[in-house]
Structure formats: C-alpha cells, structure tokens
Amino acid sequence: MAVNTSGFGAYDIRGIYPDSINQELAYRVGRIFPEMFNAKKVAIGHDIRLSGPTISDALARGLTESGCEVYDIGQCGTEMIYFATGFHEFDGGIMITASHNPKDYNGMKFVKKGCRPISSDTGLFDIKKAIEDESRDWSHVKATGTIHKIDIMPDYIKRLLSYVDVKSFKPFKIVINTGNGAAGPIINEIEKFLPFEIIKVHNDTNGFFPNGVPNPLLHDAREETADAVIKNGADCGIAFDGDFDRCFMFDEKGGFIEGYYMVGLLAEIFLEHNKGEKIVCEPRAIWNTIDIVESLGGIPIKCRSGHSFMKDKLRAENAIYGGEMASHHYFRDFYYCDSGMITWLMVLELLSETGKTLSQVVGDRIAKYPCSGEINTKVANVEVVKNIIAKVEEIYAKNGVVDKIDGLSVDFENWRFNLRGSQTEPYIRLNVESRGDKALMEEKRDELLKIIRQ
C-alpha cells in the first residue's frame, strides 16, 4: 500500500481512508515514533470509525517492531488516551481518530511523555520527513515489543468523578446525544454513579454515522438534541462530537449555549474556589471571559487557539483552566489536557448547588456580551485568506486596537472582531462581539461578511 503524507497538519494527521490515511502510513508512524521520542511504552486507541481497528493493528505492529511496549485500550475517546498516558506514566500516546470529520476520514493525534502535545512545531513534521525518507530500510526490525490489552475504564471514571461532589447532585432529567460516536459506552458506565434520569439520543456506537456526522458546531446537528430537551422537559441537553473531546450544552429551553459563554462559566466555577489562579483564553471572543476572570480576582492569559498552543500555555503559566469557544476545555489536573466529560459534570454540579437553570446562569452574560458565534466562509486556498485579512485590516485597523496573536483582532470601544484562517479546513472564520448591544454586533457582523464574501 502506497504511503501518502498529505494528511499531516498543524495539530494532527487527518485524511480520507485509504488514500491519505492507511495501514502503511500507520505502520511507518509506529516505526518512527519510539526512536524520535525515546518512547518505550506507548498507549494506543481508536474511535468508532470503521477503519480504526485496521489502522490500530498496523500502528501497533510498527511500534512493536521498533522494540516498543504497546498498551492498547481499544475503542475510546481522545481524552482517554491522554488519561492513559498520564495516569500510567507512559512515554507517549497515539489516538486514531478524525474527530468530527465525515465517516470516510481517519487520522492520528499524538502526545509524548507527560501528555505533552506533538504538533507541527514539536515533532509532527519530523515524523513526516522520516516517513518520506527513501533511504530508510523498513525491512530491518527489532521485533521485541509486546502488545498489552488494558482496561482503563474504572480509573478513568474515578478521575472524572473526582472533579465534582456527586452527593451534591440533584436528580436532574438530562438529554445526552452521543451522535453514535465513542461517548456512548462512557455515558453507560458513568450513569451508574449519578442520580440523573438520562435520555439517550443516538447512544449506540456506529461508524457509519447513520444519523449524520457528530459535530454539534453544525446547526443541523443541533436540532435533535434541542428537540429532545423540549419534548422530554429536560433540565438541559448535552451533545458530543465523535471522539468526545468536546462537549456542547443546551439549556432547558433547547437553546444552544455558545462555547464562548461556557469558557466564562467554567472560569467562574474554578475561580470561586481558587482565588488568584490564571485562566487561559483565546482571542476569537474574549471580553466576557476577561470580565469574569478579573472580577473574581483571577488573571486572564491570552493564547493562540489550537490544542497544542493552549496546552503549552497552560503548562507555562501553571493555569488551572483554559477554554476555547470551539468547546475544547483544558484542565490542569487532567494533565493539562482537554476533556468533554469533565465539562458537563462541572456544569451540572453548579446547577445543583445554585438551584438556577442553565439559561439563568448564562443569560445575563449573553446579554452583556452578545456574540455572533463563529461564522465560516469557504475559501480556495491560504493566499485567499491572507488577501482577505489584509483587506479587512486596511479598512478597520486605523481606528481600532490591533492584536495579531491569532489572525487579526481589532478592538473598538463598544465592539470587536477576530478574523482568522482555519488550520485544518479551507475556511476563513469570523467572530464579532459587542458590549451589551446586539444590534451593533449584528450590524458589524453583516458589514464584515459583505467585505469577506465579495
């Protein structure tokens, strides 16, 4: 099978199976990974995609033929690889997943010892270069490693529950839509310890994705969760993407809560009990988070979006929590990694303790800092993104405060925006927010979109 390295990106490897993601690529990754990161013990796992087991077998063969001990946790979510790597102090972890991409995609995410992410800046492109090395003799093997099948579920569930006081939970009725992804078995296990009535939507794992791609950032993918909340009179709704490293919340009215406001909410929860701690946030939408953090005596730290950048910043600052509006939430005590499961548990604990509904908890923040949510516009290539950003900067920068931590951010007295290109897809992304003026936000949103899409 031919090897194709076109799927290497800024944060992971991702592409269509078997064209750009296949057994040969996985085997070579396995051969390279131990020598490049001095890895003697590596955790591997795969989500529910149909090609996952085949790719996993090829990866494990490559790892063992490089003398590595492989600890296979089988079907799982991405955060479970992070947990296995950190909890067992392995030298690395490799998750086989394409997250929220369509069913014919697959890919790999990597961490090294200590759950430190491997990105294009920290070794991912070195793996690519080694795979492309035509002088390498792939037939020469050590063949000394062993594959160990391990069950991390009990320890993983215990860690998740350590973030909350289960005794404080009220007997809520909640809707959970796992989208036929990898979260289903985890919900089945964790509900044994919780007093909730859980209404499960598409909870069976199915790599064909018969009910659509599990990506609640897409508006069409939200309807079933929202409808189920309303139909069942539930206290809230929760939805996951395919590998459940992201958690999306719906209030008791079926309203979707933008990830931006969830970052502020999680920051508030942490700072109520951990005064003076640092909170990492991204520049796409930021005013609400900064307001909450500073009002509670915390220290807001801005960081470029992207899981590897966020994790590195959390470590560098020893921040207790960090969040992105794309619904990645990072926790210091979870090896500085993101977890979709910890997120919803902490929110349900807050609702139990305050007696408030989710709409009451976030409603005033939405009114105080209305935002557009991320609006994507498809583009032909990177050059188009550069040209659009340059044009927008020329128009707006002279009257505002410019920040280029991540794309282009321009702040004015009562509104601001961020414009950036996607690192993983052919899109330019726009976010607009204002200070308590939804009409102004919408006016500026439409104004910018007209320029972007001309």
N, C-alpha and C positions, 0 to 999 in steps of 0.2 A: 504494500500500500504506500503510495507516494506521500511524502511529508510536505506540509504547507504551513508556513509561518505567518500568513496574512492576518490571523486572528489575534496576534499579540497587540495589546493596547496599553493604556496608561496604568490600569489597575489590575488587569487580569488577561486571560486568553479567552476569546469568545468567537464562535463562528458556527456555520452550518455543518452538521454531521451528514456524511463523512468527508465532505470536500475539504474543509479547513480545520476541522476537529475530528481526529480519528485515532485508531489504535497505534499507528506508527508514531504519531506525534506524542501521544501519551507515554509510550514506551521510552522514547528518547528523553522526554522530560524526566521520567523516572531514573534514567541512567545518569543524567546531568545533575539533578537536584542534590544528591548526597555529597558529591565532590565539591560542588560550588558553595554549599552552606555548611559543610562539615557535619552533615546530619547522619547520625547512627540509628535514630529511632524517629519514624515519621507516621503521623496519623493520616488516614485517607478515608473518604466517604463520598457519597453521591446523592443527588436529589432524586426525584421520581421520573426523570426523563428516561425514555426507553433505551437510549444508548448508554446510560450511566454505568450499568454493570459491566458492559463490554470494555468501555474506556477504563474503568477502575481495574479490571483484570490486567490490562496492558500496562497501566501505570505501576501496579504492584509488581509485575514481572520485571520492569525496568529498575525499580527500586531495589528489589532483592538481588538482581544481577549486578548491582553496584555494592553489594555487601550490606545493605540496609535492612534493619528490622522494621517490618510494616505492621501497623496496628489499624486494622480495618474495622470501622464502626458501622459499615454498611449504609443503608438508606438513612439520610439525616438531613438536617438543615445546616446552613453555613456556620451559624453560631455554635453548633455542636462540635465542629472541627476546631473552632477557637477554644472551646471549653476543654476538649480532649487534649489538645496540645499544651494548654496552660496547666490544667489540673494534674496531668501525668508527667509534666516537665519534659515533654518530647522535644526533639530538635527541630521539628517543623510539622506543618500540616498542609494537606492539599485537598481542597473541596472541588468536586466535579459538579458544576452547575452552570447554567446560563441565566440564572435569576428569573427575570420577568420576560425574557425573550420568547418568541414563538417556539412551538414544540420541536421543530426540526433543528434547533440550535442546541449546542452544549458548550462547555468551556471549563476552565480551571481557575481557582483563586488560591493564593499561596500565603503562608506565614512561615517565618523562621522561628528559631528558639525564642521563648518569651512571648510568643504570639505577635511578634513584630511583622507588620505587613511587608510584602515584597511587591514593589511597583516598578515602573519603568526607570525610576531614579535609583532603585536599591537592588537591582539584580535581575528583573524580569527580562530586560533586553539582553542581558548577558546570557541568559538561558537560550534566548532566540538565536544569538550569534553562535553559541556552541552547537545547537541543533543543525544549523546551516553549514557547519564546518565539514567540508567534503573530505578532508584528510583523516577524519576520525574513523577508527576501526570499531564499528558497533558489534562485530562478531566476538570480540575479546571480552569475556565476562568473568567476574569473580564467583558468582552464583553461591554466595554464602549466607544470604539473608533468609529470614523466615516470615511467613505471613501469620499474624495472630488476629483472630476474630475476637473483638472485645465489646462488652455491653456497658456503655457509659450512662444509660438512662437513669438509674437510681441516683447517682452522684450529680448528674446534670439537673434533675428535677429538684434535688435538695438545694443546689446553688440558686436556682431561680426563686424558690420559696424563701430563701434567706433574705431577700430584698424587702419582704413585706411581713406584716403580722397577720397571719391567716385568721387568728382569733378575732381580729377587728372587722373582718369582712361581714357585710350584711348579705342576706340571701337574695342577691340580685338575679333578675332574669336577663340573660345576655345572649345576643346573636354572635356567632363566630363563623365566618366564611373563610375556609382554608383554600378555596379555589381548586380543589383536587390536587393541591401541592403537598409538600413534605410536612406541613404543620399538623396534618390530621392525627397521626399517631401520638404526637406530643400533647395535643388537646385531650385525647382519650386518656392519657396517662395522668396529666396534671389535674383533671377534673375530679379525680378520686380524693384529692386533698382539699377541695374547695366547696363552699356551701352554695354555689351558684346553680341555677337551672340554665343549662347551656343548650340553646337551639342551634344545631349544627347545619351549616349550608355547604354542600359540596365537600364533605369531610373525607370521603374516600379518596385515597391516592390514585391518580390515573394520569400516566404520562401522555395520553392522547389529548389531554385538556378538553374534554367534551363540552365543557361549559365556558370555553374561552380562555385566553391567556390570563393567568392570575397576576394582574397588575392593576391594583386599585388606583394608581395615578391616572388611568384612563377613565374618563367619565362614564363610558358604557359599562365598565366593570364594577361600578359602584352601586348600580341600581338594585341588584338582587339583595345586597346587604341592607340597603336603606329600606326597601320594601318589607324585608323580613322583620326589621325592627318595628316598623309601624304596624304590620299585621299582627304581631305577637305581643304588642305593648311592652316591648323590652326596655330595659333601663339604658342600654347602649348597644352599639354594634362594633365588632372588631373584624378586620379583614387583613389577610396576609398575601404577600407575593409568593412566588413558587418556592424559594428557599428560606422563607420566613425570617430573613434578617431585617425586614421592615414590617412595621405594624401600623395600620391605619384605623382611626377611630371615627365612629358615628355617634351623634348624641341621641337622646331619647325620642327626638322628632324625626330621626332618619337623616339629619343634616351631617354632611361630611365635614370633619374638622381638618382644616389645612395643617400640614405638618409644621408649618411656621409657629402656629399657636401651641402645638404640642411641645415644641422646644422650650417655649416660655413656661409652660405648665410644669414640665419635668425640672427645669431650673428652679422654679419656685418650691417644689417639693423638696429638693435637695437642700436648698439654702435655708428653709425653715428650721432644719435640724443641724445644719453645718455652716454656721456663720463664717463669713470671710473667705469661703472657698472660691476657686476660679471656675468659670463656666466658658467653654469654647463654643463659639457660634460662627456661622459663615456670613458673608456679606450680601447674599442674594436678597434677604429681607431680614432686618436686624433691629429696628427701633423698638419693637415690642420686647424683644429679649433683653436688650440693654437696659430698658426702663425697669423691668422686673428685677434683673440681677443687681443693679445699682441701688434700687430701693430697699433691697434686703441685705445690703452690705456685702454683696459678692463682687467679684472682679470679672468683667466680661473680656474675653480674649477673642479677637477676630482671626479667622483662619480660612485659607482657600478650601473650597468644598472638594469632596473626594475622600473615600475612606482612609486611604494611606496618609493623606495630609492631616486629616482630623486626628487619627490615632497617634501620629508622631507629635502633634501639637499637645495633645492631652498628656503624653509622657513628659515632654519637655517642660510643661508648666505644672505638672502634677495636678491637673484639673480633676475635679470629682465627676464631672459630666460634660458631655458635648453633644450637640444635635444639629442635624441638617433638616431643611424643610422637605427634602425628599423622603423623610421619615426613617432615616438612619439615626439611631440614638446610641451613644457610646458611654460606657461606664468604667470608671477607674477600677472598681473592684471586680470587674469581669474581664480582667486582663487588658484593659483599655480598648476593648472591642465592642462592636455593636450587637444588640440583642433586641429582637422584636417581642420576645416573650416577657422579658423584664418590664418593658414599657407598659403594656396593658395591665399587668399586675399592679404596678405602682399607681396607675390612674384609678383602678377600682378600689384600692386602699384609700386613696384620697376621697373618693365619693362616699365611701363607708364612714370615714371619720368626720367629714364635714356635713353630711346629710344633704348636700346640694346635688343637683343634676349636672350632667356634663355641659349642657347648654348654659347653665347658670355660672359654672366655673370659668368658661372661656368667653361667654357672651360680651362682657364688658371690655375684654382685651380686643376682641374683633372690632367692636365699635370704636375703641380708642385708636387702633392702628389698622384700618382696613387695608387689605392687600389684594392683588389681582390673582394670586396663585401663579404658578409657573406656566407661561404660555409659550409653546414650541412652534417654531416655523421651520419647515424643512428647507434645506439648502443643498446646493450641488457639491460644494467642497469647502475646505478650510479657507481658501482665498476669499470666497464669497463672505464668510463670517468676518474675516479681517476687514474687508471693504465696508461692510455694513456698520461695524463697530466704529471704524474711523469716521464714517459719515455722521453717525449719531454724536460722537464726541465733538466733532466740529460745530454742530448745531447747539449742543447743550453745555459743554464744559466751561465756556467763558463766563457763565452766570451762576455756576454751582461749584461745589467742593468735590473734586475728583479723587477716587480711590481705585487703584488697579490691583488690589490683592488677588482678585478673581474676576477676570473680564473687566468690564467698565462699570463702575458705580458712580453716580452723580447725586449729591445731596443738595436739596434746596431747603428753604425754611420750613415748608409745610408738606413737601413730598420728596420722594427719591425713587431712583430706579437702578436696577442692575441688568446688564446685558452681557451674555457670555456664550461661547460655543460649547457644545457638549463634547466630553472626552470620549464617549462611547458610541454616539449615534450622529447622523448627519442633520443636526438641528442647531438653530440659534435660539437661546432661551431668554425670555424677558420676565422680570418681576418688577412690580410697581407697588409702592405703599404710600400712605399719607398719614398725617396727624389728624385723626378724627373727621376726615372729610372724604366720604366715599365717592361723592360726585366728582371731586377733584381727581381722585385716584383713577376713576373710570375715564375721565376726560384725557388725562395724560397717558393712560394705557392705550386708548384708541389713537391718540396722536402719534405715539411711538410706533405702534403696529403699522400705521399707514406708511411711515418712513421705511420701516424694516421690509415691508412687503411690496414696495413699489418695484 
